[in-house]
Amino acid sequence: MNVATLAKLARSRQVPLLASLARGLVTPVYRASFLAAASGNGVLRRLAVRPCDLDTLANALDVREDRDVLRAWLDIGVRLGELGFDDGCYKLRGRAAKALGRPRNDAIAAALEEVTRFHLPVLLEAPAIARGGKRLTLRDQDGAVIARSTQVIRPFVEEAVDLVVERHEPRRLLEVGCGSGVYARHAALLNPRLTALAIDLQDDVAADAAANMAAWGLADRVEVRRADVRDLDMEPVFDLVTMHNNIYYFPTDERVKVLERVRSLLAPGGRLLLTTPCRGGPVGMEVLDLWFSCADFGGPLPDAAELVDQLRSAGFTGVRERRLIPGGEFRAFVGTHRDPEHGTDVEELI
Ligand SMILES: C[S@@+](CC[C@H](N)C(=O)[O-])C[C@H]1O[C@@H](n2cnc3c(N)ncnc32)[C@H](O)[C@@H]1O
């Protein structure tokens, strides 16, 4: 480089700008994307057990054709400081890689995958979709990843389930959009006489939930079915219906109809527990809201007061709502399908 070029660079404001963008924006995006892919492809879990060479990783990832691409990708993980390379083997090096490789942090690893695979694309594509581009579909999500990532709020959902599940009498639960099935399991463990039907719209999600129930030894008490709640044609046999994190899978103007359908499945005196993020939460929830605004199904995250009105319009009585996260917008809603024999609402649960 000659002196004139050096002088030009020194005067330019672009060099410091580029350096600060690289440090503050670009490298973190690369790191998040690499970690999400390494987690999603099972590399972090594998390397958490022991360091592996390229051949072992290629076999595990079913890479037969292009090991050079796999090597180049892994080497970027090394450059980013998330992986190390010693004695011909890759190993976990960064704090994030080590944390995300632990099975107990599975929900957080899935949430990182959700952010990089679904939130980043919608931030990039929203203007084009607004101009009339192709809207997102349910197939643009990965139901299995979402079923794991939603578990980041599991303690709060379980707290709400604790409030509504009767502990001793035989009870029948319908769980709508069961995801992994963890909340149906939680209810079943609270009451050993509870039996449940857990449904999910997506084949793979329902299949995974059924496998989970079998692995948890609950297959005899919790039946899992692939079904759309809007088509569920059953007698009103349920004492409790739960809907966690899925009211926004229905367009706003269809929500009352869906809630009416849910109420029609409840026995007199039965209850609905619905948990959901509402509008006005952290920016990640605003991006989720944007995702559903760009999709050809579903609708925005609910406004809490509007959802209370919709529950009442659907015929629920004794409707209550409360924040599950102090100061946050993740909320629980409970409504009762009034028993005409008793005429009054049952006690406040939340
Ligand atoms: C964000 S996930 C939440 C999963 C689980 N409830 C949880 O909180 O971990 C929403 C789930 O609702 C399911 N779902 C959406 N619409 C549905 C419908 N009409 N009938 C049944 N399930 C539905 C989706 O397939 C998806 O698995």
PDBQT file of the ligand as one rigid body, heavy atoms in Angstrom, charges set to zero:
ROOT
HETATM    1  C1  LIG A 401     -45.872 -21.993  19.646  1.00  0.00    +0.000 C 
HETATM    2  S1  LIG A 401     -46.350 -23.637  19.602  1.00  0.00    +0.000 S 
HETATM    3  C2  LIG A 401     -46.658 -23.935  21.335  1.00  0.00    +0.000 C 
HETATM    4  C3  LIG A 401     -46.557 -25.387  21.705  1.00  0.00    +0.000 C 
HETATM    5  C4  LIG A 401     -46.895 -25.670  23.173  1.00  0.00    +0.000 C 
HETATM    6  N1  LIG A 401     -48.271 -25.346  23.476  1.00  0.00    +0.000 N 
HETATM    7  C5  LIG A 401     -45.978 -24.900  24.087  1.00  0.00    +0.000 C 
HETATM    8  O1  LIG A 401     -46.401 -23.890  24.676  1.00  0.00    +0.000 OA
HETATM    9  O2  LIG A 401     -44.820 -25.321  24.227  1.00  0.00    +0.000 OA
HETATM   10  C6  LIG A 401     -48.029 -23.613  18.982  1.00  0.00    +0.000 C 
HETATM   11  C7  LIG A 401     -48.543 -24.968  18.624  1.00  0.00    +0.000 C 
HETATM   12  O3  LIG A 401     -49.950 -24.870  18.374  1.00  0.00    +0.000 OA
HETATM   13  C8  LIG A 401     -50.262 -25.739  17.313  1.00  0.00    +0.000 C 
HETATM   14  N2  LIG A 401     -51.516 -25.307  16.662  1.00  0.00    +0.000 N 
HETATM   15  C9  LIG A 401     -51.699 -24.182  15.961  1.00  0.00    +0.000 A 
HETATM   16  N3  LIG A 401     -52.945 -24.127  15.475  1.00  0.00    +0.000 NA
HETATM   17  C10 LIG A 401     -53.578 -25.253  15.880  1.00  0.00    +0.000 A 
HETATM   18  C11 LIG A 401     -54.876 -25.792  15.655  1.00  0.00    +0.000 A 
HETATM   19  N4  LIG A 401     -55.782 -25.147  14.898  1.00  0.00    +0.000 N 
HETATM   20  N5  LIG A 401     -55.208 -26.987  16.231  1.00  0.00    +0.000 NA
HETATM   21  C12 LIG A 401     -54.281 -27.651  16.965  1.00  0.00    +0.000 A 
HETATM   22  N6  LIG A 401     -53.019 -27.194  17.177  1.00  0.00    +0.000 NA
HETATM   23  C13 LIG A 401     -52.662 -26.014  16.647  1.00  0.00    +0.000 A 
HETATM   24  C14 LIG A 401     -49.057 -25.627  16.393  1.00  0.00    +0.000 C 
HETATM   25  O4  LIG A 401     -48.971 -26.719  15.493  1.00  0.00    +0.000 OA
HETATM   26  C15 LIG A 401     -47.905 -25.536  17.375  1.00  0.00    +0.000 C 
HETATM   27  O5  LIG A 401     -47.334 -26.787  17.643  1.00  0.00    +0.000 OA
ENDROOT
TORSDOF 0
